[in-house]
Amino acid sequence: AAGAVLSGRPLPKGTEVVFDGGGRMRNCLLPENTMIEGHLCLGKGTNWSTGFHPNGQLRLAWLARDEEIQGVPCLSAGGVLRAIGKALVGRNQGGVFFHENGNLSSALVSRDCVVQGRAFKRGELIRLDRDGHPWFLTNAAGFKGKPEECGAYEWNGTDFRFLGEAAGMPTGRVTAMPPAPDGALWFAADIGLMRYADGKWENYREPLGITARVFDVAVGPDGAVWFCH
């Protein structure tokens, strides 16, 4: 691509672009480090695919340097390699993800820090919803004989909101929780795949014929849901 423009900035000559079915840019491979929406995105490598939402907003960035984004110290691509290894980077784990409204969705933190009252260690994954509130899973509580504490917590800086079996969650034993573009939360769980939106739960085990636990789930920029079981 030569002379292509994203958010008012031309993409470098030699950028390889992938479009979705509607003709909108979905991903690109940058030939050099490039500033996009105020973030220095890494080029020079086939692993460093920069992604975009259908509305044109940045979805996935591999940072050329550590950056503080919306109060969160985010780890660079080089730091990610050292923290989790090349195999996981190749599966797009460890990149900096954004919601379609521009708010940070997830990242590995670049240093020990406190975000909205919760402590995070360097290399730990932080997840945030569309409003910037962090979420974290407590599946380990089940191994300590406290199944009632299994589930997910949202921290708004003042109070916790708990999603668990007492709050209507079909099961609290969850291992992944990606947000979808429509604001819903998807959960990988021991009873299959679950979706939470507008205060209601849906369990997709029976409709999809899932006969085993779901270990991981991901949601694409178009809302497509991918999972393994």
Phi, psi and chi 1 to 4 in degrees:
 res  aa     phi    psi   chi1   chi2   chi3   chi4
   1 ALA       -  132.0      -      -      -      -
   2 ALA  -128.9  126.1      -      -      -      -
   3 GLY    80.6    4.2      -      -      -      -
   4 ALA   -67.8  148.9      -      -      -      -
   5 VAL  -125.9  135.0  174.2      -      -      -
   6 LEU  -130.1  122.8  171.9   68.8      -      -
   7 SER    51.6   38.8  -59.4      -      -      -
   8 GLY    81.6    1.5      -      -      -      -
   9 ARG  -116.2  132.1  -64.8  179.7 -179.1  -89.1
  10 PRO   -71.0  139.6   24.9  -32.7      -      -
  11 LEU   -77.4  146.2  -68.2  171.4      -      -
  12 PRO   -62.0  148.4  -15.5   26.7      -      -
  13 LYS   -60.2  136.2 -177.5  177.8  179.6  179.7
  14 GLY    96.6   -0.6      -      -      -      -
  15 THR   -67.4  131.9  -61.4      -      -      -
  16 GLU   -95.6  126.9  -60.9  176.8   35.0      -
  17 VAL  -117.0  137.6  178.9      -      -      -
  18 VAL  -115.0  129.6  176.9      -      -      -
  19 PHE  -106.1  153.3  -63.7   95.0      -      -
  20 ASP   -85.8 -175.8   64.5   16.1      -      -
  21 GLY   -64.3  -20.3      -      -      -      -
  22 GLY   -93.6    7.9      -      -      -      -
  23 GLY    80.5   13.8      -      -      -      -
  24 ARG   -97.6  143.8  -64.0  162.6  -62.4 -158.9
  25 MET   -64.7  125.5 -176.7  161.6   56.2      -
  26 ARG  -103.3  -44.5 -174.6  178.0   66.9 -171.8
  27 ASN  -144.4  160.1  -63.5   87.7      -      -
  28 CYS  -149.3  152.4   73.1      -      -      -
  29 LEU  -109.2  115.6  -66.7  172.5      -      -
  30 LEU   -86.2  135.1  -60.0  164.3      -      -
  31 PRO   -77.7  -12.2   29.9  -35.6      -      -
  32 GLU  -154.8  162.8   59.7 -169.7   45.3      -
  33 ASN   -59.2  131.1  -64.6  -12.8      -      -
  34 THR  -136.7  136.8  -55.8      -      -      -
  35 MET   -81.7  119.7 -168.9   69.8   72.1      -
  36 ILE  -130.4  121.1  -62.3  177.4      -      -
  37 GLU    52.8   35.7  -64.9 -177.9   16.5      -
  38 GLY    85.0    4.9      -      -      -      -
  39 HIS  -118.4  132.8  -49.1  -65.8      -      -
  40 LEU   -81.8  104.0 -170.5   59.8      -      -
  41 CYS   -90.6  138.6  -61.3      -      -      -
  42 LEU   -77.5  139.5 -166.3   68.2      -      -
  43 GLY  -115.3 -158.4      -      -      -      -
  44 LYS    65.3   34.2  -52.7  176.3 -176.7  176.9
  45 GLY  -176.6  139.2      -      -      -      -
  46 THR   -69.3  -18.3   56.0      -      -      -
  47 ASN   -75.7  -20.0  -81.6  -24.6      -      -
  48 TRP   -94.9   66.9  -44.7  119.1      -      -
  49 SER   -84.3  121.1  176.0      -      -      -
  50 THR   -88.8  130.9  -56.9      -      -      -
  51 GLY  -115.0  157.0      -      -      -      -
  52 PHE  -136.0  147.3  -55.1   91.8      -      -
  53 HIS   -76.1  161.5  -72.4  -74.7      -      -
  54 PRO   -56.7  -26.0  -29.0   36.5      -      -
  55 ASN   -83.4    4.0   65.9   -1.4      -      -
  56 GLY    93.9  -10.5      -      -      -      -
  57 GLN   -70.2  148.7  -76.6  -75.3  135.7      -
  58 LEU   -60.7  131.5 -173.2   62.7      -      -
  59 ARG  -109.4  -43.9  177.0  180.0   61.5   86.3
  60 LEU  -136.6  127.6  166.6   62.6      -      -
  61 ALA  -130.6  138.3      -      -      -      -
  62 TRP  -104.5  112.8  -64.7   96.1      -      -
  63 LEU   -76.9  137.4  -59.0  178.1      -      -
  64 ALA   -76.1  -16.5      -      -      -      -
  65 ARG  -153.3  159.4   61.9 -166.8  177.9 -164.1
  66 ASP   -60.1  138.9  -69.2   -7.3      -      -
  67 GLU  -138.7  148.4  -69.6 -174.7   21.6      -
  68 GLU   -95.4  119.3 -177.5  156.5  -37.7      -
  69 ILE  -121.0  116.0  -59.3  174.8      -      -
  70 GLN    52.6   41.3  -60.9  165.6   19.0      -
  71 GLY    84.7    2.8      -      -      -      -
  72 VAL  -113.8  122.8  177.2      -      -      -
  73 PRO   -74.8  111.1   26.5  -31.2      -      -
  74 CYS  -101.5  139.9  -61.2      -      -      -
  75 LEU   -80.2  139.5 -163.1   60.5      -      -
  76 SER   -71.4  167.4   67.7      -      -      -
  77 ALA   -60.5  -39.7      -      -      -      -
  78 GLY   -62.7  -39.6      -      -      -      -
  79 GLY   -66.9  -35.6      -      -      -      -
  80 VAL   -63.5  -43.2  169.5      -      -      -
  81 LEU   -56.3  -44.2  -85.2  174.3      -      -
  82 ARG   -71.6  -29.9  -67.0 -172.7  -69.6  -87.8
  83 ALA   -81.4  -41.4      -      -      -      -
  84 ILE  -125.1  -11.1   66.9  174.9      -      -
  85 GLY    96.1  157.7      -      -      -      -
  86 LYS   -67.1  -34.7 -171.8  173.4 -177.9  179.1
  87 ALA   -61.0  -42.8      -      -      -      -
  88 LEU   -74.3  -34.3  -66.4 -180.0      -      -
  89 VAL   -59.6  -38.9  167.3      -      -      -
  90 GLY   -62.8  -18.9      -      -      -      -
  91 ARG  -101.6   20.5  -74.2  157.6   44.0 -164.8
  92 ASN    65.8   19.1  -84.9   -9.4      -      -
  93 GLN   -87.0  135.3  -63.8 -172.6   32.5      -
  94 GLY   101.4   -7.5      -      -      -      -
  95 GLY   -73.7  171.7      -      -      -      -
  96 VAL   -96.9  118.8  176.6      -      -      -
  97 PHE  -107.1  147.2  -73.2   84.4      -      -
  98 PHE  -126.3  149.6  -62.7   86.7      -      -
  99 HIS   -75.8  165.8  -66.6  -72.3      -      -
 100 GLU   -69.5  -13.3   75.7  -77.0   -7.0      -
 101 ASN   -89.8    4.7   62.7    1.7      -      -
 102 GLY    94.6  -11.5      -      -      -      -
 103 ASN   -76.1  148.8  -75.5  -15.9      -      -
 104 LEU   -63.0  137.0 -174.4   64.8      -      -
 105 SER  -104.6  -48.3  172.6      -      -      -
 106 SER  -161.0  154.3   66.2      -      -      -
 107 ALA  -169.0  160.9      -      -      -      -
 108 LEU   -89.3  134.2  -61.6 -179.1      -      -
 109 VAL   -80.0  144.5  -61.7      -      -      -
 110 SER   -87.4   -8.6   60.2      -      -      -
 111 ARG  -159.4  163.8   55.3  178.2  170.4   80.8
 112 ASP   -59.9  133.5  -66.6   -6.1      -      -
 113 CYS  -158.2  170.0   61.4      -      -      -
 114 VAL  -122.1  122.8  175.7      -      -      -
 115 VAL  -119.6  117.1  177.1      -      -      -
 116 GLN    51.3   41.7  -62.7 -170.8   37.4      -
 117 GLY    88.2   -4.9      -      -      -      -
 118 ARG  -111.4  135.7 -177.4 -177.8 -174.5  -95.3
 119 ALA   -83.0  138.3      -      -      -      -
 120 PHE  -127.9  142.4  -69.0   85.5      -      -
 121 LYS   -92.4  153.2  -65.8  -71.9 -173.1 -179.4
 122 ARG   -54.3  133.1 -175.6 -177.6 -172.7  -81.6
 123 GLY    87.2   -5.4      -      -      -      -
 124 GLU   -79.8  146.4 -173.1  176.3   -5.8      -
 125 LEU   -83.6  131.8  177.8   68.1      -      -
 126 ILE  -113.2  134.8 -178.2  171.7      -      -
 127 ARG  -117.5  138.3  -58.9 -179.5 -180.0   90.3
 128 LEU  -132.9  146.9  -58.1  105.3      -      -
 129 ASP   -83.4 -176.6   64.9   16.7      -      -
 130 ARG   -61.7  -22.9  -71.0  161.4   48.1   89.6
 131 ASP   -94.3    3.4  -61.8  -40.4      -      -
 132 GLY    88.5   12.4      -      -      -      -
 133 HIS   -91.6  131.8  -59.9  149.7      -      -
 134 PRO   -75.0  144.8   23.4  -29.6      -      -
 135 TRP  -120.8  148.7  -74.6   84.4      -      -
 136 PHE  -149.9  151.6   54.5   97.4      -      -
 137 LEU   -95.6  151.4  -56.4  177.4      -      -
 138 THR  -127.9   40.2   58.6      -      -      -
 139 ASN   -60.7  -28.7 -168.3   46.2      -      -
 140 ALA   -62.4  -21.3      -      -      -      -
 141 ALA   -60.3  -28.7      -      -      -      -
 142 GLY   -64.3  -33.2      -      -      -      -
 143 PHE   -74.9  -13.4  -63.4  104.5      -      -
 144 LYS   -99.9   13.1  -61.8  178.8 -179.5  179.2
 145 GLY    75.6   25.0      -      -      -      -
 146 LYS  -127.5   65.3  -61.3  179.8  179.2  179.7
 147 PRO   -60.2  -26.1   22.6  -34.3      -      -
 148 GLU   -67.4  -15.8   71.0  -79.3   -0.3      -
 149 GLU   -97.3   -0.7  -64.6 -178.4   10.4      -
 150 CYS   -75.1  143.7  -68.1      -      -      -
 151 GLY   147.0 -143.4      -      -      -      -
 152 ALA  -136.1  142.7      -      -      -      -
 153 TYR  -116.2  138.7  -79.1   89.0      -      -
 154 GLU  -109.8  133.9  177.5 -165.0   33.5      -
 155 TRP  -115.4  119.0  172.5 -112.5      -      -
 156 ASN   -98.9   12.9   63.7   13.0      -      -
 157 GLY    97.1  -16.5      -      -      -      -
 158 THR  -129.3  -44.7  -55.6      -      -      -
 159 ASP  -133.6  159.2  -59.2  -60.2      -      -
 160 PHE   -96.5  142.3  -75.5  104.4      -      -
 161 ARG  -115.0  124.7  177.7  162.6   71.8  104.5
 162 PHE  -106.4  130.8  177.2   59.4      -      -
 163 LEU  -111.2  111.1  -66.8  179.0      -      -
 164 GLY  -151.4 -170.9      -      -      -      -
 165 GLU   -61.9  -33.1  -66.6 -178.6   20.1      -
 166 ALA   -66.8  -22.7      -      -      -      -
 167 ALA   -98.9   13.4      -      -      -      -
 168 GLY    98.9   -2.4      -      -      -      -
 169 MET   -64.5  129.7 -178.6 -176.2 -100.0      -
 170 PRO   -56.5  -34.1  -27.7   36.1      -      -
 171 THR  -153.2  147.4  177.4      -      -      -
 172 GLY   -92.2   -4.5      -      -      -      -
 173 ARG   -86.5   85.8  -64.4  178.2 -178.5  -87.0
 174 VAL  -119.1  146.7  -69.6      -      -      -
 175 THR  -120.9  -11.2   53.4      -      -      -
 176 ALA  -153.2  151.6      -      -      -      -
 177 MET  -152.9   74.1 -176.2 -162.7   66.0      -
 178 PRO   -85.1  144.1   31.4  -35.0      -      -
 179 PRO   -83.1  153.2   30.5  -34.1      -      -
 180 ALA  -103.1  160.6      -      -      -      -
 181 PRO   -57.7  -26.6  -26.9   35.6      -      -
 182 ASP   -85.0    4.3   62.7    0.0      -      -
 183 GLY    93.7   -7.9      -      -      -      -
 184 ALA   -72.1  157.9      -      -      -      -
 185 LEU  -112.9  131.6  -66.8  172.2      -      -
 186 TRP  -106.2  142.5  -72.3   84.6      -      -
 187 PHE  -127.7  133.1  -67.7   84.0      -      -
 188 ALA   -88.5  130.1      -      -      -      -
 189 ALA  -144.6  171.2      -      -      -      -
 190 ASP   -71.5  -13.6   61.6  -15.7      -      -
 191 ILE  -108.4   10.6   62.2  169.7      -      -
 192 GLY   122.4 -141.7      -      -      -      -
 193 LEU  -110.2  134.6 -166.8   64.4      -      -
 194 MET  -129.1  150.6  -57.4 -174.3  -60.8      -
 195 ARG  -129.4  136.1  179.9  178.8 -176.1  -91.5
 196 TYR  -123.9  122.7  179.0   74.3      -      -
 197 ALA  -155.6  138.7      -      -      -      -
 198 ASP    53.5   36.2  -59.9  -38.4      -      -
 199 GLY    77.8    8.6      -      -      -      -
 200 LYS  -121.3  146.4  -62.1  178.7 -179.9  178.4
 201 TRP  -107.1  143.4  -70.4   95.9      -      -
 202 GLU  -130.8  135.6  -65.1  176.9   89.3      -
 203 ASN  -111.5  120.9 -177.4   -1.5      -      -
 204 TYR   -97.7   16.4  -72.8   81.9      -      -
 205 ARG   -64.1  -52.9 -179.9  170.1 -175.7  165.8
 206 GLU   -70.2  -48.0  -65.4  -59.2  -31.7      -
 207 PRO   -58.7  -32.7  -24.0   34.4      -      -
 208 LEU   -95.6   -3.0  -65.2  178.5      -      -
 209 GLY    69.9   29.0      -      -      -      -
 210 ILE   -78.5  123.3  -58.1  171.8      -      -
 211 THR  -108.7    2.6   58.5      -      -      -
 212 ALA  -139.5  171.9      -      -      -      -
 213 ARG   -66.3  152.0   73.2  175.5  -60.5  145.4
 214 VAL   -97.2  126.0  171.4      -      -      -
 215 PHE   -90.8  -31.8  -68.1   94.4      -      -
 216 ASP  -150.9  152.4 -158.7    1.8      -      -
 217 VAL  -146.7  144.0   58.5      -      -      -
 218 ALA  -138.1  150.8      -      -      -      -
 219 VAL  -122.0  126.9 -177.4      -      -      -
 220 GLY   -79.5  170.4      -      -      -      -
 221 PRO   -64.0  -21.2   22.4  -33.7      -      -
 222 ASP   -93.0    5.2   58.8   -6.7      -      -
 223 GLY    90.2   -3.3      -      -      -      -
 224 ALA   -64.7  138.6      -      -      -      -
 225 VAL  -108.7  128.6  178.1      -      -      -
 226 TRP  -118.7  139.3  -60.8   79.8      -      -
 227 PHE  -150.3  160.3   62.2   94.6      -      -
 228 CYS  -127.4  145.4   60.1      -      -      -
 229 HIS  -147.8      -   66.0   95.0      -      -
